[in-house]
Amino acid sequence: MASRQTRAPVFRSGWIQSLLAQLGADTVTYGGLDDGLVKLFTGPLTPTPATTLADLEAVEADYTGYGAATITTMGTVKPSALQWALFKSVYFAISGSGPYTGNEITGYWVETDEPNLVLAERFAAPVTLEALGDFLDLNVMVPLNLVVPVAEQE
């Protein structure tokens, strides 16, 4: 059993710029990733801005019962006084009947339905999913830029 929350994702700047353009002060949900997918990866890969979908697909998880999680909407949360983030909780678990094939999950990525890579992140420590009852409850949090108060212009 494991629970993880994003800490330092690598994401595409074009996507975050379009997101910031769509978010308003009263926004509480974001649907720009409707039908986006959250997928898991294994192995030594550490995502960088140069990481591609092909790199991630080559090490995609394949444990018994694995399937990508679909994002419907993401909520906005304020994890600190000066920052906003998009938030979505997704759940992965071993399922089906044995014998079970397991994986050591080392991270995840989010892609749109085009498909385009939005973000990827390696976990600080791997999560082992190998037996019925093992699960990963992943809180995908996309930090938005810091909200810096600006002095009023005269």
KEGUNU-799711 format. One line per field, with one value per residue: residue in one letter; x, y, z of N, C-alpha, C, O in turn. Coordinates in steps of 0.2 Angstrom, whole numbers, padded with zeros to 4 digits. Atoms other than C-alpha are relative to their C-alpha. Example, Ala and Ser with C-alpha at 12.3 -4.5 7.8 and 13.67 -1.06 7.14 Angstrom:
BEGIN
residuo: a_s $
nX: 0004_-0004 $
nY: -0006_-0006 $
nZ: 0000_-0001 $
caX: 0062_0068 $
caY: -0022_-0005 $
caZ: 0039_0036 $
cX: 0004_-0004 $
cY: 0006_0005 $
cZ: 0000_0003 $
oX: 0009_-0001 $
oY: 0005_0011 $
oZ: 0003_0004 $
# end
This chain:
BEGIN
residuo: m_a_s_r_q_t_r_a_p_v_f_r_s_g_w_i_q_s_l_l_a_q_l_g_a_d_t_v_t_y_g_g_l_d_d_g_l_v_k_l_f_t_g_p_l_t_p_t_p_a_t_t_l_a_d_l_e_a_v_e_a_d_y_t_g_y_g_a_a_t_i_t_t_m_g_t_v_k_p_s_a_l_q_w_a_l_f_k_s_v_y_f_a_i_s_g_s_g_p_y_t_g_n_e_i_t_g_y_w_v_e_t_d_e_p_n_l_v_l_a_e_r_f_a_a_p_v_t_l_e_a_l_g_d_f_l_d_l_n_v_m_v_p_l_n_l_v_v_p_v_a_e_q_e $
nX: 0004_-0004_0003_-0006_0002_-0005_-0004_-0004_0001_-0003_0005_-0001_0001_0006_0006_0001_0002_0007_0004_0000_0004_0007_0002_0002_0000_0005_0000_-0001_-0001_-0003_0002_-0005_-0003_0006_-0002_-0007_-0002_-0005_-0003_-0005_-0006_-0005_-0007_-0004_0001_0001_0002_-0003_0004_-0001_0004_0006_0005_-0003_-0004_0004_0004_-0005_0000_0006_0002_0004_0002_0006_0006_-0002_0003_-0001_0006_0003_0001_0006_-0002_-0005_0002_-0005_-0001_-0005_-0004_-0004_0003_-0002_0000_0006_-0001_0006_0000_0004_-0002_0001_-0001_-0002_0000_0000_0007_0001_-0002_-0007_-0006_0000_-0006_-0001_-0005_-0002_0002_-0005_0003_0006_0001_0007_0000_0006_0002_-0002_-0003_-0006_-0003_0002_-0005_-0002_-0004_-0003_0001_-0006_-0001_0005_0006_0001_0006_-0001_0005_0007_0001_-0005_0003_-0003_0005_-0004_0002_-0004_0000_-0004_-0001_0000_-0005_0001_0004_-0004_0004_-0004_0002_0005_-0003_0003 $
nY: -0006_-0006_-0006_-0005_-0006_-0003_-0005_-0004_0003_-0003_-0001_-0004_-0007_-0003_0002_-0004_-0007_0000_0001_-0007_-0005_0002_-0001_-0006_0000_0004_0006_0006_0006_-0001_0006_0000_0006_0005_0006_0001_0006_0000_0007_0001_0003_0004_0000_-0005_-0006_-0006_-0004_-0006_-0004_0004_0007_0001_0005_0006_0002_0002_0006_0006_0003_0000_0005_0005_0004_0003_-0005_-0007_-0004_-0007_-0003_-0006_-0006_-0003_-0007_-0001_-0005_-0004_0000_-0004_0004_-0005_-0006_-0004_0004_0004_0006_0005_0006_0006_0007_0006_0006_0006_0006_0007_0003_0006_0006_0002_-0003_-0007_-0003_-0006_-0005_-0005_-0006_-0005_-0006_0000_-0005_-0002_-0002_-0002_0005_-0001_-0001_-0004_0000_-0006_0000_0007_0000_0006_0000_0000_0007_0004_0003_0007_0003_0007_0004_-0002_-0005_-0005_-0005_-0007_-0006_-0006_-0007_-0004_-0007_-0004_-0007_-0006_-0005_-0003_-0006_-0005_-0007_-0006_-0007_-0003_-0006_-0007 $
nZ: 0000_0000_0002_0002_0002_0004_-0003_0005_0007_0006_0005_0006_-0001_0004_-0003_-0006_0002_0002_-0006_-0004_0004_-0001_-0007_-0003_-0007_-0003_0002_-0005_0004_0007_0004_0006_0001_0001_0004_-0001_-0004_-0005_0001_-0005_0003_-0004_0002_-0002_0004_-0004_0005_0001_0005_0007_0000_0005_-0001_0001_-0006_-0006_0002_0000_-0007_-0003_-0005_0003_-0005_0001_-0001_0001_0005_-0001_-0004_0004_-0003_0003_-0002_-0005_-0004_-0002_-0008_-0002_-0005_-0004_0000_0006_0006_0002_0004_0002_-0005_0002_-0003_0004_-0004_0004_-0004_0003_0001_0004_-0004_0000_-0003_0001_0003_-0004_0002_-0004_0003_-0002_0002_0004_0005_0002_0007_0002_0004_0007_-0007_-0002_-0007_-0004_-0005_-0002_-0006_-0004_-0008_-0005_-0001_0004_-0003_0003_0001_0003_-0003_-0001_-0006_0001_0004_0000_0000_0002_0001_0006_-0002_0005_-0003_0004_-0002_-0007_0000_-0003_0000_0003_-0003_0004_0004_0000 $
caX: 0000_0006_0001_0011_0009_0018_0032_0043_0035_0043_0030_0028_0029_0016_0003_0005_0004_-0012_-0019_-0014_-0023_-0039_-0039_-0048_-0049_-0065_-0060_-0063_-0062_-0052_-0058_-0043_-0037_-0054_-0050_-0032_-0023_-0012_0000_0013_0031_0045_0064_0077_0070_0071_0060_0068_0061_0068_0058_0046_0030_0040_0053_0039_0029_0045_0044_0026_0019_0011_0006_-0009_-0025_-0015_-0024_-0022_-0033_-0044_-0044_-0061_-0058_-0045_-0049_-0039_-0031_-0020_-0006_0003_-0002_0007_0004_-0011_-0011_-0022_-0026_-0033_-0033_-0031_-0031_-0021_-0022_-0018_-0034_-0040_-0035_-0018_-0005_-0001_0013_0020_0030_0040_0032_0045_0034_0020_0015_0000_-0004_-0018_-0029_-0020_-0008_0004_0015_0009_0020_0030_0038_0049_0044_0057_0055_0047_0030_0029_0013_0014_0000_-0019_-0023_-0007_-0013_-0006_-0017_-0009_-0012_-0007_-0003_0002_0010_0006_0018_0019_0006_0017_0008_0012_0011_-0004_0001_-0003 $
caY: 0000_0017_0035_0048_0066_0076_0086_0091_0087_0091_0099_0107_0126_0129_0119_0128_0145_0140_0134_0151_0160_0150_0151_0165_0171_0162_0146_0130_0117_0115_0104_0107_0090_0081_0063_0066_0050_0047_0032_0024_0019_0008_0007_0020_0034_0051_0063_0079_0093_0082_0066_0060_0050_0036_0036_0034_0021_0010_0008_0009_-0002_-0019_-0026_-0037_-0026_-0011_0003_0021_0032_0045_0063_0071_0088_0094_0105_0120_0120_0132_0122_0138_0156_0162_0147_0138_0121_0109_0093_0076_0060_0044_0026_0011_-0007_-0025_-0033_-0049_-0067_-0074_-0078_-0059_-0050_-0036_-0020_-0008_0009_0023_0037_0043_0054_0064_0065_0073_0063_0070_0062_0075_0074_0086_0082_0067_0064_0051_0046_0049_0030_0016_0009_-0010_-0017_-0036_-0044_-0043_-0028_-0018_-0001_0017_0032_0046_0064_0073_0091_0103_0118_0134_0149_0158_0172_0187_0203_0218_0236_0245_0257_0275 $
caZ: 0000_-0004_-0006_-0015_-0019_-0032_-0027_-0042_-0059_-0075_-0087_-0104_-0103_-0117_-0108_-0092_-0101_-0109_-0093_-0084_-0098_-0095_-0076_-0068_-0050_-0047_-0055_-0044_-0058_-0074_-0088_-0100_-0097_-0100_-0106_-0101_-0094_-0079_-0083_-0072_-0076_-0070_-0070_-0069_-0080_-0072_-0083_-0090_-0101_-0116_-0111_-0124_-0124_-0132_-0118_-0105_-0115_-0116_-0097_-0094_-0080_-0084_-0068_-0067_-0069_-0074_-0084_-0086_-0075_-0084_-0079_-0080_-0071_-0060_-0045_-0040_-0022_-0013_-0005_0001_0004_-0012_-0024_-0033_-0040_-0050_-0040_-0045_-0035_-0045_-0039_-0046_-0039_-0043_-0049_-0057_-0053_-0050_-0053_-0052_-0062_-0051_-0054_-0045_-0049_-0050_-0057_-0067_-0082_-0088_-0106_-0116_-0128_-0144_-0136_-0129_-0114_-0101_-0086_-0079_-0062_-0053_-0035_-0021_-0018_-0028_-0025_-0026_-0033_-0034_-0024_-0023_-0011_-0016_-0022_-0026_-0021_-0031_-0029_-0045_-0040_-0054_-0046_-0054_-0054_-0037_-0034_-0031_-0025_-0035_-0029_-0036_-0051_-0050 $
cX: 0004_-0004_0005_-0004_0005_0004_0004_-0001_0004_-0006_0001_-0002_-0006_-0006_-0001_-0002_-0007_-0005_0000_-0005_-0008_-0003_-0002_0000_-0005_0000_0001_0001_0003_-0001_0005_0003_-0005_0003_0008_0001_0006_0003_0006_0006_0005_0007_0003_-0001_-0001_-0002_0004_-0004_0001_-0003_-0006_-0005_0003_0005_-0004_-0004_0005_0000_-0006_-0002_-0004_-0002_-0007_-0006_0002_-0004_0001_-0006_-0002_-0001_-0007_0000_0005_-0003_0006_0001_0005_0004_0004_-0003_0002_0000_-0007_0003_-0006_0001_-0005_0003_-0001_0002_0002_0001_0001_-0007_0000_0002_0007_0001_0001_0007_0000_0005_0002_-0001_0005_-0002_-0006_0000_-0007_0001_-0007_-0002_0002_0005_0006_0002_-0001_0006_0002_0004_0002_-0002_0007_0002_-0005_-0005_0000_-0007_0001_-0005_-0007_-0001_0005_-0004_0005_-0006_0004_-0003_0004_-0001_0004_0001_0000_0005_-0003_-0004_0004_-0004_0004_-0003_-0005_0004_-0004_-0001 $
cY: 0006_0006_0005_0006_0003_0005_0004_-0002_0004_0001_0004_0007_0003_-0002_0004_0007_0000_-0001_0007_0005_-0002_0001_0007_0000_-0004_-0007_-0005_-0007_0001_-0006_-0001_-0007_-0006_-0006_0000_-0007_0001_-0007_-0001_-0003_-0003_0001_0007_0007_0006_0005_0007_0004_-0004_-0007_0000_-0005_-0007_-0003_-0003_-0007_-0006_-0003_0001_-0006_-0005_-0005_-0003_0005_0007_0003_0007_0003_0007_0006_0003_0007_0000_0006_0005_0000_0005_-0003_0005_0007_0004_-0005_-0004_-0006_-0004_-0006_-0005_-0006_-0006_-0006_-0006_-0006_-0006_-0002_-0006_-0006_-0002_-0005_0008_0002_0007_0005_0004_0007_0005_0007_0000_0006_0002_0002_0002_-0005_0001_-0006_0005_0000_0007_0001_-0007_0002_-0006_0001_0000_-0007_-0004_-0002_-0007_-0002_-0007_-0005_0003_0004_0005_0006_0006_0005_0006_0006_0004_0007_0003_0007_0005_0005_0003_0007_0005_0007_0005_0006_0003_0006_0006_0003 $
cZ: 0000_-0002_-0001_-0002_-0004_0003_-0005_-0007_-0005_-0005_-0006_0001_-0004_0003_0006_-0002_-0003_0006_0004_-0004_0001_0007_0002_0008_0003_-0002_0005_-0004_-0006_-0004_-0006_-0001_0000_-0004_0000_0004_0004_-0001_0005_-0004_0005_-0002_0002_-0003_0005_-0006_0000_-0005_-0007_0000_-0004_0002_-0001_0005_0006_-0002_0000_0007_0003_0004_-0004_0005_-0001_0002_-0002_-0006_0002_0003_-0004_0004_-0003_0001_0005_0004_0001_0008_0001_0005_0004_-0001_-0007_-0006_-0001_-0003_-0002_0004_-0003_0004_-0005_0004_-0005_0005_-0004_0000_-0004_0004_-0001_-0005_-0002_-0003_0004_-0004_0005_-0003_0002_-0002_-0004_-0005_-0001_-0007_-0002_-0005_-0007_-0002_0000_0007_0003_0006_0002_0007_0003_0007_0003_0001_-0004_0004_-0003_0000_-0003_0003_0001_0007_0000_-0004_0001_0000_-0002_-0001_-0005_0002_-0005_0003_-0005_0002_0007_-0002_0003_0000_-0003_0002_-0005_-0004_0001_-0007 $
oX: 0010_-0009_0010_-0009_0011_0001_0005_0004_0005_-0009_0006_-0008_-0010_-0011_-0007_-0006_-0010_-0010_-0006_-0008_-0012_-0009_0002_0001_-0004_-0005_0005_0003_0002_0000_0003_0006_-0004_0006_0010_-0003_0011_-0001_0009_0006_0004_0008_0000_0003_-0005_0002_0006_-0009_-0004_-0003_-0009_-0003_0002_0005_-0002_-0004_0002_0002_-0006_0000_-0007_-0003_-0011_-0006_-0002_-0005_0001_-0011_0003_-0004_-0007_0001_0005_-0005_0012_-0004_0009_0003_0007_-0007_-0002_0002_-0010_0008_-0011_0007_-0011_0009_-0007_0007_-0001_0003_-0001_-0010_0005_0003_0010_-0004_-0001_0013_-0004_0008_-0001_0003_0006_0001_-0009_0005_-0011_0005_-0012_0001_0000_0004_0010_-0003_0001_0009_-0001_0007_-0002_-0001_0012_0008_-0011_-0005_-0001_-0011_0003_-0005_-0008_0002_0005_-0007_0009_-0009_0008_-0008_0010_-0007_0010_-0004_0003_0007_-0008_-0003_0005_-0005_0010_-0009_-0004_0008_-0010_-0004 $
oY: 0006_0005_0006_0006_0003_0008_0010_-0005_0010_-0004_0008_0008_0007_0002_0006_0011_0005_0002_0009_0009_0003_0001_0012_-0005_-0006_-0011_-0005_-0011_0007_-0012_-0004_-0008_-0012_-0004_-0004_-0009_0005_-0012_0004_-0006_-0002_0004_0011_0012_0005_0008_0010_0001_-0002_-0010_0005_-0009_-0012_-0009_-0008_-0011_-0012_-0009_0001_-0012_-0004_-0011_0000_0007_0011_0000_0009_0000_0010_0005_0004_0011_-0005_0011_0002_0000_0007_-0002_0003_0008_0008_-0003_-0005_-0006_-0003_-0009_-0003_-0007_-0006_-0006_-0007_-0005_-0006_-0002_-0008_-0006_0000_-0008_0009_-0001_0011_0003_0005_0008_0007_0012_-0005_0010_-0003_0005_0000_-0010_-0003_-0007_0005_-0001_0012_0006_-0012_0007_-0011_0006_-0002_-0009_-0002_-0003_-0008_-0002_-0008_-0011_0009_0002_0010_0004_0007_0005_0008_0007_0006_0009_0002_0011_0005_0005_0004_0010_0005_0010_0006_0007_0002_0010_0006_0008 $
oZ: 0003_-0006_0002_-0005_-0002_0008_-0004_-0010_-0004_-0007_-0005_0004_-0002_0002_0007_0002_-0001_0006_0006_0000_0001_0008_0001_0011_0009_0000_0010_0000_-0009_-0002_-0010_-0006_0001_-0009_-0004_0007_0003_0000_0007_-0009_0011_-0007_0006_-0001_0010_-0010_0006_-0007_-0011_-0005_-0005_0007_0002_0007_0008_0002_0001_0007_0010_0002_-0009_0003_-0005_0007_-0001_-0011_0008_0002_-0007_0010_-0009_-0004_0009_0002_0000_0011_-0004_0011_0009_-0005_-0009_-0012_0004_-0006_0000_0005_-0005_0003_-0007_0008_-0010_0011_-0010_0005_-0008_0010_-0007_-0008_-0008_0000_0004_-0008_0011_-0008_0008_0000_-0005_-0005_-0001_-0009_0001_-0007_-0012_-0008_-0005_0011_0001_0007_0000_0008_0003_0010_0001_0002_-0004_0010_-0009_0005_-0008_0000_0001_0012_0003_-0009_0005_-0005_0002_-0004_-0003_0002_-0005_0003_-0010_0008_0008_-0006_0010_-0005_-0002_0003_-0011_-0001_0002_-0007 $
# end
